[in-house]
Amino acid sequence: MSFLDSTVVNVALPVLQRTFRAELSSVAWVVDAYVLTLTAFILLGGSFGDIFGRRRALRLGLVVFTAGSILCGIAPSLFVLDLARSVQGIGGALLVPSSLAILTASFDPSERGRAVGLWASLSGIGAAIGPLAGGLLVDAISWRGIFFLNLPVAVVVFVVALPKVPESRDVEAERRIDLAGASIAVVFLAGLTFALIEGSTLGWASPPIVAGSVVGALGFIAFIWIERRSRQPMVPLAIFANRTFSAVNVATLAIYAALAGASLYLVLDVQQARGLSAVAGGASLLPVTVTLLIGSPIAGRLADRVGPRVPMTIGPAVAGCGLLLAAATAQGASYWTSVLPSVAIFAVGLALTVAPLTTAVLSALGPRRAGIASGLNSAVSRFGGLVAVAILPALSLAGFTHGLEQRLSTKALDPTVRAAVLADRAEQGALSPPADLPPTQRALVRDAVRRAFADGFRWVMLACALLLFAGAAISYVELAPVDRGDGSGDPPP
């Protein structure tokens, strides 16, 4: 449910843009409102499970997430939808670390890699089928249907899964929750996210953006100060002395930022630049689903045998090559010769990466601190996605604007028409020609918009590829050749 809802909205963004006549930066909040609260509270969710029981955290998270899904489905406005997505994020912050910590506590080290590989495979599939499921529901019902999809899943989990889940907790943990740390995390993440998303629209030097940046910076400093002095910190800063744990989390930041950005823009590309329906747009990413299903458990077993360094170096590099191919074929006419090859290569790279990365994080700190390890790594991955979804619309807008200006200058259009089209450039691929234009001129504007969107898309793919290559380089340099983690949580000598 949690991973599905991180991507299911992507395919509905063009519909939300048309429904609410919104800019791409505005509908980006539908994605980031979820990721923001998920990132801010996921550490608290991991600590809650360690202290009060992971099964209890799973149950509470399921209730909150389902309630948020219902609120999303009945939201009357974009603002209410953003608030409801925030509620979903709080529920997801309890679901994700508790589920992974339960697996870590329930399996011996010799079987843990395979179990985590299956977890990564299924959660990756949840993320990958989001666009397809969303496309089917958007076309058949409406964008509201994508949120009601969670209701039958919640019923099945309550009836079938929860009765079989064993309870586990960290028996040495103090029964205290770091509410101050969680609250200040929300403040600094909200300030940072606001500045990143709205900066390209309001102006980077405008008072609201400067204020958001200051709140983000001061909030981060306050968060570190609080965590250093807390008796039961949400983020025990001492765990970063473990080199493996720190290195994997830095690689996670780069890799998941690229994953979030690429997933969003691949769906937008096939819909807005290639004219596919929401269903076809979602189906275009099916190779990712199939590859993750088959490849993640294999990669998990590989990490058990040879350590995470090899798959975490090769995987992101392969995925980055897939995105370079996507950039090179951005204006290709055929899905089969342009989109499919790049998505397939991207998927192979992800399948090699996800399970070994997760195994490395959990092994570094051991089963006793599995909740905080999984929670922190999940927070880092969501923060990477949060920043990517906030920044990339500004990058794509720069590329789109540059391409649109060039292409409109070569069209036989009245200067006032060019000015009117450029005034709506923030809508990017959803930009519609003025309604009073003759059909021939409307076709010229549509062609210019489609090609300009491909320009912005190319810039985004290049940026995401660079992030993946950075993740591969960090893994190669910082991880030991064979490093399964000592399980102690202590820094290596």
C-alpha positions in Angstrom: 0.0 0.0 0.0 2.7 2.4 1.0 4.9 1.9 -2.0 2.0 1.7 -4.4 0.8 5.2 -3.3 4.2 6.6 -3.8 3.8 6.2 -7.6 0.1 5.6 -8.3 -0.5 9.3 -8.3 2.1 10.0 -11.0 -0.2 8.8 -13.8 -3.0 11.0 -12.5 -1.0 14.2 -12.5 -1.9 15.3 -16.1 -5.6 14.7 -15.1 -5.2 16.7 -11.9 -3.5 19.5 -13.9 -6.5 19.7 -16.3 -9.1 19.2 -13.5 -7.8 22.0 -11.3 -6.1 24.1 -14.1 -2.9 23.9 -12.1 0.8 24.3 -12.8 3.1 21.2 -12.6 4.7 22.7 -9.6 1.3 22.9 -7.8 0.3 19.3 -8.5 3.8 18.2 -7.4 2.5 18.9 -3.9 0.2 15.9 -4.3 3.3 13.8 -4.5 5.4 15.7 -2.0 2.7 16.1 0.7 2.8 12.3 1.0 6.5 12.0 0.9 7.0 14.9 3.3 5.1 13.4 6.2 6.4 9.9 5.3 10.0 11.2 5.5 9.5 13.2 8.7 7.7 10.5 10.7 9.2 7.3 9.4 12.0 7.5 11.9 9.4 8.0 14.6 7.6 5.0 13.2 10.7 2.8 13.4 11.3 3.9 17.0 7.6 3.3 17.9 7.8 -0.3 16.6 11.1 -1.0 18.4 9.6 0.3 21.7 5.9 -0.7 21.7 5.9 -3.6 19.3 6.3 -3.8 15.5 3.0 -5.7 15.0 1.2 -2.9 16.9 2.9 -0.3 14.8 1.8 -2.2 11.6 -1.8 -2.3 12.8 -1.9 1.4 13.7 -0.3 2.4 10.5 -2.8 0.4 8.5 -5.7 2.3 10.2 -4.2 5.7 9.6 -3.2 5.0 6.0 -6.7 3.7 5.2 -8.4 6.7 6.7 -6.1 9.0 4.7 -6.9 7.1 1.5 -10.7 7.6 2.1 -10.1 11.3 2.6 -8.1 11.5 -0.6 -10.9 9.9 -2.5 -13.5 12.4 -1.4 -11.2 15.5 -1.5 -13.1 18.5 -3.0 -10.0 20.6 -3.8 -6.3 20.3 -4.4 -5.6 21.8 -1.0 -7.7 19.2 0.8 -6.1 16.4 -1.3 -2.7 17.6 -0.2 -3.8 17.4 3.5 -5.2 13.9 3.0 -2.0 12.8 1.4 -0.2 14.0 4.5 -2.4 11.7 6.6 -1.4 8.8 4.3 2.2 9.7 4.8 1.9 9.4 8.6 0.3 5.9 8.1 3.1 4.9 5.7 5.7 6.0 8.3 4.4 3.3 10.6 3.9 0.6 7.9 7.3 0.6 6.2 9.8 0.3 9.0 7.7 -2.1 11.1 7.2 -4.5 8.2 10.9 -4.6 7.4 11.9 -4.9 11.1 9.5 -7.8 11.6 11.2 -9.7 8.8 14.7 -8.9 10.2 13.6 -10.1 13.7 11.9 -13.3 12.3 14.7 -14.8 10.1 18.2 -16.1 10.8 21.0 -14.2 9.1 21.5 -17.1 6.6 17.9 -16.6 5.3 17.6 -12.9 5.9 18.9 -11.8 2.5 16.3 -13.9 0.6 13.5 -12.6 2.9 14.6 -9.0 2.4 14.9 -9.7 -1.3 11.3 -10.8 -1.5 10.3 -7.8 0.6 12.2 -5.5 -1.7 10.7 -7.3 -4.8 7.1 -6.9 -3.6 7.5 -3.4 -2.4 9.2 -2.5 -5.7 6.3 -4.2 -7.5 3.9 -2.1 -5.5 5.7 1.0 -6.7 6.0 -0.3 -10.3 2.3 -1.3 -10.7 1.2 2.0 -9.4 1.2 3.8 -12.8 -0.6 0.9 -14.4 -3.2 0.5 -11.7 -3.6 4.3 -11.6 -4.0 4.5 -15.4 -6.7 1.8 -15.4 -8.7 3.5 -12.6 -8.2 7.1 -14.0 -9.5 6.0 -17.5 -12.3 3.7 -16.2 -13.6 5.7 -13.2 -11.7 8.9 -12.2 -8.6 10.0 -10.4 -10.5 9.4 -7.1 -10.5 5.7 -7.8 -6.8 5.4 -7.3 -7.2 6.1 -3.6 -10.1 3.8 -3.0 -7.9 1.0 -4.4 -6.4 0.7 -0.9 -9.6 -0.3 0.8 -9.8 -3.9 -0.3 -6.1 -4.3 0.3 -6.5 -3.1 3.9 -9.3 -5.6 4.5 -7.2 -8.5 3.2 -4.2 -7.4 5.4 -6.4 -7.2 8.5 -8.1 -10.5 7.9 -5.3 -12.6 6.5 -1.9 -11.1 7.3 -2.0 -9.5 10.7 -3.1 -12.6 12.6 0.0 -14.4 11.4 2.5 -11.6 12.2 4.6 -12.3 15.3 5.2 -9.5 17.8 8.7 -8.2 18.3 10.4 -5.2 19.9 13.8 -4.0 21.2 13.6 -5.1 24.8 16.5 -2.8 25.8 14.9 0.3 24.4 13.7 3.0 26.8 9.9 3.5 26.5 10.1 7.1 25.3 9.2 8.7 22.0 11.2 11.6 20.6 8.2 13.9 19.7 10.4 17.0 19.8 12.7 15.6 17.1 9.8 14.5 14.9 8.1 17.9 15.2 11.1 19.8 14.2 11.8 17.4 11.4 8.4 18.3 9.9 9.2 22.0 10.2 12.6 21.9 8.5 11.4 19.5 5.8 8.3 21.6 5.1 10.4 24.8 4.8 12.9 23.1 2.5 10.2 21.5 0.3 8.2 24.7 -0.1 11.3 26.6 -1.2 12.4 23.9 -3.7 8.9 23.4 -5.2 7.8 27.1 -5.4 11.2 28.7 -6.1 10.9 28.5 -9.9 7.4 30.0 -9.8 7.7 32.7 -7.1 11.4 33.5 -7.8 14.3 32.2 -5.8 15.0 35.6 -4.2 11.3 36.3 -3.3 10.5 36.7 0.5 8.5 33.5 0.8 11.2 31.4 -0.7 13.9 33.0 1.4 11.8 32.5 4.5 11.2 28.8 3.6 14.9 28.3 3.1 15.8 30.0 6.4 13.2 27.9 8.2 14.6 24.7 6.6 18.2 25.6 7.5 17.5 26.7 11.1 15.1 23.7 11.6 17.8 21.3 10.5 20.3 22.8 12.9 17.7 22.6 15.7 17.0 19.0 14.8 20.7 18.0 15.2 20.9 19.9 18.5 17.8 18.2 19.8 18.9 14.7 18.8 22.4 15.2 20.4 20.8 15.9 23.7 17.7 13.6 23.7 17.7 10.6 26.1 15.9 8.6 23.4 16.7 10.3 20.1 14.7 9.5 17.0 18.1 9.5 15.2 20.9 8.2 17.4 23.7 10.1 15.7 26.3 7.6 16.9 25.1 5.0 14.4 26.7 7.1 11.6 30.1 6.1 13.0 29.4 2.7 11.3 31.1 3.3 7.9 29.0 0.8 6.0 25.7 2.2 7.4 26.7 5.8 6.5 28.0 4.9 3.0 24.9 2.9 2.1 22.7 5.8 3.2 24.6 8.3 1.1 24.2 6.0 -1.9 20.6 5.6 -1.1 20.0 9.3 -1.2 21.4 9.6 -4.7 19.8 6.4 -6.1 16.3 7.0 -4.8 16.3 10.6 -5.9 17.0 9.3 -9.4 14.4 6.6 -9.1 11.7 9.0 -8.0 12.5 11.5 -10.6 12.8 9.0 -13.5 9.6 7.2 -12.6 7.6 10.4 -12.5 9.0 11.8 -15.8 8.9 8.5 -17.7 5.1 8.4 -17.1 4.7 12.1 -18.0 6.7 11.6 -21.2 4.6 8.7 -22.6 1.4 10.6 -21.8 2.2 14.3 -22.6 4.8 13.9 -25.3 3.7 10.7 -27.0 0.0 11.0 -26.5 -0.7 7.7 -24.8 -3.7 7.1 -22.5 -3.3 6.8 -18.8 -3.6 3.0 -19.0 -1.0 2.8 -21.8 1.2 5.2 -19.8 1.0 3.0 -16.8 1.6 -0.2 -18.8 4.7 1.3 -20.3 6.5 0.7 -17.0 5.5 -3.0 -16.8 9.0 -4.1 -17.6 10.1 -2.6 -14.3 7.5 -4.7 -12.4 8.4 -8.0 -14.1 12.2 -7.4 -13.7 11.9 -6.5 -10.0 9.7 -9.6 -9.4 12.3 -11.9 -10.9 15.5 -10.1 -10.2 15.3 -8.8 -6.6 15.3 -12.2 -4.8 18.2 -13.2 -7.0 20.1 -10.0 -6.1 19.3 -10.6 -2.4 20.9 -14.0 -2.5 23.9 -12.6 -4.4 24.4 -10.0 -1.7 24.4 -12.8 0.9 27.3 -14.6 -1.0 29.5 -11.8 -2.2 28.4 -8.8 -0.2 26.6 -5.7 -1.4 29.5 -3.9 -3.0 29.3 -5.6 -6.4 25.6 -5.4 -7.0 25.4 -1.9 -5.6 28.1 -0.8 -8.0 26.9 -2.5 -11.1 23.1 -2.0 -10.5 23.0 1.9 -10.4 25.5 2.1 -13.3 23.3 -0.1 -15.5 20.2 1.9 -14.5 22.0 5.1 -15.3 22.8 3.8 -18.8 19.1 3.1 -19.2 18.3 6.8 -18.5 21.0 8.0 -20.8 19.3 5.9 -23.5 15.9 7.5 -22.6 17.5 11.0 -23.0 18.9 10.0 -26.4 15.6 8.7 -27.7 13.4 11.4 -26.1 11.7 12.3 -29.4 11.5 8.8 -30.8 8.1 8.1 -32.4 7.8 4.4 -31.4 7.4 3.1 -27.9 9.0 -0.2 -28.9 12.2 1.3 -30.2 12.6 4.3 -27.8 10.8 3.8 -24.5 10.9 0.1 -24.0 14.7 -0.5 -24.4 15.6 2.3 -21.9 13.0 1.2 -19.4 14.2 -2.4 -19.6 17.8 -1.5 -18.9 16.7 0.8 -16.1 14.7 -2.0 -14.5 17.6 -4.5 -14.6 19.8 -1.9 -12.8 17.1 -1.4 -10.1 16.6 -5.2 -9.6 20.4 -5.5 -8.9 20.4 -2.6 -6.5 17.3 -2.6 -4.2 17.6 -5.8 -2.2 21.4 -5.6 -1.7 21.1 -2.0 -0.5 18.4 -2.9 2.0 20.3 -6.0 3.2 23.5 -3.9 3.7 21.6 -1.3 5.8 20.0 -3.9 8.1 23.1 -6.0 8.5 25.2 -3.0 9.4 23.3 -2.4 12.7 22.0 -5.9 13.5 18.5 -7.2 14.3 18.2 -5.4 17.7 18.2 -2.0 15.9 16.4 -3.1 12.8 13.6 -0.6 13.3 15.8 2.5 13.5 18.0 1.1 10.7 15.1 0.5 8.3 13.3 3.7 9.4 16.4 5.9 8.8 17.2 4.3 5.5 13.6 4.7 4.4 13.6 8.3 5.5 16.8 8.9 3.5 15.3 7.3 0.4 12.0 9.3 0.7 14.0 12.5 1.3 15.9 11.8 -1.9 12.5 11.4 -3.7 11.2 14.5 -2.0 14.0 16.7 -3.2 13.9 15.2 -6.7 10.2 15.8 -7.1 10.6 19.3 -5.8 13.7 20.3 -7.9 13.1 18.4 -11.2 10.0 20.4 -12.2 12.1 23.5 -12.1 14.8 21.8 -14.2 12.3 20.5 -16.7 10.7 23.9 -16.8 14.0 25.5 -17.8 14.6 23.0 -20.6 10.9 23.3 -21.7 11.0 27.1 -21.7 14.3 27.1 -23.7 12.9 24.6 -26.3 9.5 26.3 -26.5 11.0 29.7 -27.2 13.2 28.3 -29.9 10.4 26.3 -31.6 7.8 29.1 -31.4 10.2 31.5 -33.1 10.3 29.3 -36.1 6.5 28.9 -36.4 4.3 31.2 -38.5 2.5 32.6 -35.4 1.4 36.1 -34.5 3.7 37.6 -31.7 0.7 38.0 -29.4 0.0 34.3 -29.7 3.6 33.4 -28.9 3.4 35.6 -25.8 0.2 34.0 -24.7 1.6 30.5 -25.1 4.8 31.4 -23.2 2.8 33.0 -20.4 1.4 29.5 -19.6 4.7 27.7 -19.9 4.6 26.6 -16.2 2.0 24.0 -17.3 4.7 22.4 -19.4 3.4 19.3 -21.2 -0.2 20.0 -20.2 -0.1 23.4 -21.9 -3.1 23.9 -24.3 -3.1 26.3 -27.3 -5.4 29.4 -27.0 -8.9 28.2 -27.8 -9.6 30.9 -30.4 -6.7 29.9 -32.7 -7.4 28.3 -36.1 -6.9 24.6 -36.3 -3.7 24.8 -38.3 -2.1 27.2 -35.7 -3.3 25.1 -32.8 -1.5 22.1 -34.4 1.7 24.2 -34.7 1.5 25.1 -31.0 0.8 21.5 -29.9 3.8 20.3 -31.9 6.1 23.0 -30.3 4.8 22.0 -26.8 5.4 18.3 -27.4 8.9 18.8 -28.7 9.7 21.3 -25.9 8.5 18.8 -23.3 11.0 16.3 -24.8 13.7 18.9 -24.2 12.9 19.3 -20.5 12.5 15.5 -20.2 16.0 15.0 -21.6 17.5 17.4 -19.0 15.8 15.4 -16.2 17.0 12.0 -17.5 20.6 13.3 -17.7 20.4 14.6 -14.1 18.9 11.3 -12.8 21.6 9.3 -14.7 24.3 11.4 -13.0 22.8 10.6 -9.6 22.8 6.9 -10.3 26.4 7.0 -11.4 27.2 8.9 -8.2 25.5 6.1 -6.2 27.5 3.5 -8.0 30.8 5.3 -7.3 30.0 5.8 -3.6 29.2 2.0 -3.3 32.5 1.0 -5.0 34.7 3.4 -3.0 33.1 3.1 0.4 31.9 -0.5 0.8 34.4 -3.3 1.5 34.9 -5.9 -1.2 33.0 -8.5 0.9 31.0 -6.7 3.6 27.9 -8.4 4.9 28.0 -6.2 8.1 29.1 -7.4 11.5 25.6 -7.0 12.9 26.8 -5.3 16.0 26.0 -1.7 15.1 29.4 -0.7 16.3 31.9 1.1 14.0 34.6 -1.1 12.5 38.1 -0.7 14.0 
